């Protein structure tokens, strides 16, 4: 019996595509929010900027607020990783 830990499983094609789409949505939202205030930006504009359909947006996020929350968590993690103690 091998006592070593099992090798981590590579993501499936579907998981990889889902991650790529979420990243495209985040990038599109970042670009749009840098040009227009959050409250003026629409989900349709985010989807268009990201190259996806409105329905695809909703497969990944429940609302524009959920996407903003994801962006804030991502930015916070990047900032915290840059801190040294």
Rosetta silent file (secondary structure, phi, psi, omega in degrees, C-alpha in Angstrom):
SEQUENCE: XXXXXXXXXXXXXXXXXXXXXXXXXXXXXXXXXXXXXXXXXXXXXXXXXXXXXXXXXXXXXXXXXXXXXXXXXXXXXXXXXXXXX
SCORE:     score description
SCORE:     0.000 S_00000001
   1 L     0.000  132.749 -178.985    0.000    0.000    0.000 S_00000001
   2 L   -88.607  125.387 -177.080    1.363    3.403   -0.974 S_00000001
   3 L   -87.833   -3.849 -178.391    1.251    5.949    1.856 S_00000001
   4 L   -73.034  155.024 -179.535    1.780    8.944   -0.393 S_00000001
   5 L   -69.416  146.769  179.583   -1.043   11.396   -0.962 S_00000001
   6 L   -65.644  146.831  179.119   -3.084   10.929   -4.130 S_00000001
   7 L   -65.457  143.731  179.472   -2.122   13.150   -7.053 S_00000001
   8 L   -69.375  140.259 -176.562   -4.372   16.150   -7.506 S_00000001
   9 L   -82.078  132.675  176.853   -6.882   15.662  -10.264 S_00000001
  10 L   -68.188  146.792  179.678   -6.700   18.033  -13.218 S_00000001
  11 L   -64.849  148.073  176.889   -9.893   20.001  -13.798 S_00000001
  12 L   -70.127  167.074  178.820  -12.263   18.615  -16.380 S_00000001
  13 H   -58.954  -41.820  179.412  -12.769   20.497  -19.633 S_00000001
  14 H   -61.953  -44.233  178.681  -16.110   21.789  -18.346 S_00000001
  15 H   -63.722  -40.172  179.292  -14.514   23.065  -15.114 S_00000001
  16 H   -65.790  -41.758  178.590  -11.728   24.760  -17.066 S_00000001
  17 H   -65.927  -38.811  178.401  -14.218   26.426  -19.411 S_00000001
  18 H   -62.983  -43.897  178.930  -16.318   27.568  -16.454 S_00000001
  19 H   -64.171  -40.319  178.840  -13.259   29.119  -14.793 S_00000001
  20 H   -64.511  -42.104  179.280  -12.290   30.827  -18.053 S_00000001
  21 H   -64.994  -42.225  177.883  -15.785   32.265  -18.492 S_00000001
  22 H   -62.253  -38.735  178.075  -15.829   33.575  -14.921 S_00000001
  23 H   -66.643  -40.085  176.646  -12.456   35.223  -15.521 S_00000001
  24 H   -61.739  -40.219  177.864  -13.755   36.801  -18.736 S_00000001
  25 H   -64.444  -42.566  178.200  -16.733   38.170  -16.795 S_00000001
  26 H   -63.602  -43.206  179.147  -14.434   39.593  -14.100 S_00000001
  27 H   -63.712  -43.910  178.658  -12.172   41.181  -16.735 S_00000001
  28 H   -62.024  -42.575  179.235  -15.132   42.668  -18.588 S_00000001
  29 H   -66.246  -43.120  178.091  -16.591   44.058  -15.375 S_00000001
  30 H   -57.190  -46.798 -178.994  -13.236   45.525  -14.283 S_00000001
  31 H   -63.223  -44.516 -179.109  -12.868   47.294  -17.626 S_00000001
  32 H   -66.606  -43.388 -179.316  -16.437   48.588  -17.572 S_00000001
  33 H   -67.748  -21.365  176.817  -16.260   49.729  -13.936 S_00000001
  34 H   -78.119  -18.782  179.902  -13.079   51.651  -14.720 S_00000001
  35 H   -99.086  -33.572 -175.133  -15.010   53.624  -17.350 S_00000001
  36 L  -134.846  151.237  176.709  -18.406   54.000  -15.714 S_00000001
  37 L   -61.630  148.379  179.702  -19.701   53.950  -12.163 S_00000001
  38 L   -50.236  -45.608 -175.823  -20.860   50.572  -10.884 S_00000001
  39 L   -66.809  -23.550  179.533  -24.455   51.776  -10.517 S_00000001
  40 L   -88.902  -21.300 -179.431  -24.605   52.887  -14.165 S_00000001
  41 L   -74.812  141.310  179.309  -23.144   49.687  -15.614 S_00000001
  42 L  -110.195  161.470  177.162  -25.656   47.034  -16.640 S_00000001
  43 H   -63.255  -37.893  177.190  -25.427   43.268  -16.743 S_00000001
  44 H   -59.788  -41.111  178.658  -26.023   43.420  -20.495 S_00000001
  45 H   -67.121  -39.807  177.791  -22.974   45.688  -20.857 S_00000001
  46 H   -62.951  -45.888  179.554  -20.840   43.395  -18.707 S_00000001
  47 H   -61.481  -45.724  179.567  -21.913   40.378  -20.772 S_00000001
  48 H   -61.171  -45.867  179.750  -21.247   42.205  -24.052 S_00000001
  49 H   -62.681  -30.443 -177.418  -17.828   43.400  -22.852 S_00000001
  50 H   -88.718   -9.637 -179.680  -17.034   39.830  -21.764 S_00000001
  51 L    76.333   29.176  178.905  -18.165   38.231  -25.015 S_00000001
  52 L  -129.191  166.222  176.906  -20.904   36.149  -23.425 S_00000001
  53 L   -80.364  157.511  177.047  -24.694   36.115  -23.457 S_00000001
  54 H   -55.508  -42.176  179.883  -26.752   37.620  -20.634 S_00000001
  55 H   -60.919  -35.843  178.012  -27.940   34.108  -19.736 S_00000001
  56 H   -64.322  -39.570  175.990  -24.309   33.012  -19.369 S_00000001
  57 H   -52.992  -48.581 -176.571  -23.757   35.831  -16.886 S_00000001
  58 H   -71.541  -17.034  172.509  -26.566   34.397  -14.754 S_00000001
  59 H   -70.622  -24.332 -175.617  -25.104   30.890  -14.932 S_00000001
  60 H  -106.027  -29.861 -177.617  -22.082   32.274  -13.076 S_00000001
  61 L  -138.388  140.859  178.515  -23.451   35.094  -10.921 S_00000001
  62 L   -74.510  -25.113 -174.253  -26.832   35.734   -9.319 S_00000001
  63 L  -163.827  170.822  175.410  -26.469   39.495   -9.698 S_00000001
  64 H   -64.737  -35.024  178.444  -24.132   42.352  -10.494 S_00000001
  65 H   -62.400  -39.887  178.743  -23.577   42.648   -6.743 S_00000001
  66 H   -63.928  -39.374  176.866  -22.362   39.024   -6.587 S_00000001
  67 H   -65.287  -43.758  178.028  -19.856   39.764   -9.347 S_00000001
  68 H   -60.306  -41.879  178.278  -18.675   42.893   -7.519 S_00000001
  69 H   -59.633  -43.145  178.152  -18.263   40.845   -4.333 S_00000001
  70 H   -61.415  -42.258  177.906  -16.126   38.347   -6.270 S_00000001
  71 H   -63.483  -41.015 -179.451  -13.962   41.196   -7.605 S_00000001
  72 H   -67.546  -40.692  177.231  -13.529   42.644   -4.115 S_00000001
  73 H   -62.793  -44.829  179.258  -12.561   39.278   -2.625 S_00000001
  74 H   -60.127  -46.331 -179.265  -10.064   38.750   -5.444 S_00000001
  75 H   -64.334  -39.235  179.415   -8.555   42.223   -4.951 S_00000001
  76 H   -65.423  -42.682  179.260   -8.345   41.723   -1.195 S_00000001
  77 H   -62.327  -41.841  179.117   -6.592   38.364   -1.590 S_00000001
  78 H   -63.671  -42.748 -179.832   -4.042   39.872   -3.964 S_00000001
  79 H   -64.825  -45.861 -178.383   -3.433   42.740   -1.558 S_00000001
  80 H   -64.372  -39.694  178.634   -3.084   40.490    1.493 S_00000001
  81 H   -63.177  -26.349 -179.517   -0.662   38.169   -0.314 S_00000001
  82 H   -81.253  -10.844 -179.581    1.530   41.186   -1.009 S_00000001
  83 L   -76.538  143.911  173.944    1.834   42.086    2.676 S_00000001
  84 L  -118.999  149.825 -177.433    4.926   41.038    4.556 S_00000001
  85 L  -110.081    0.000    0.000    5.165   40.585    8.291 S_00000001
